[in-house]
Amino acid sequence: MRELGYDTNDYVALKAAIFFNPYSIRKFKEPTDATTTSILKQTRLLALKVLKNNKPDDYDECRFGQLLLLLPAVHSIAQQLVEDVQLCQYVL
């Protein structure tokens, strides 16, 4: 992410998108619930708004799309971190 020029605010926006993503919870398979779909849409719009407000001069329309493409990588890193912490708890 550093090589791409993303900062802490961008990372926080990505983490918020992951945290409030209903698809990451196993019981949500499809967005059939209107409330779930609405919350997901609001989260993405809020992340876009944060990015626009933090860097209005530097912002281009592709930046948000590039950040969304990083979501799977950030999500997998977070999952690996949780697994490592759990493993350390069992070892100690």
Helices and strands as residue ranges (DSSP letters): H 8-19, G 22-24, H 34-54, H 61-69, H 71-91
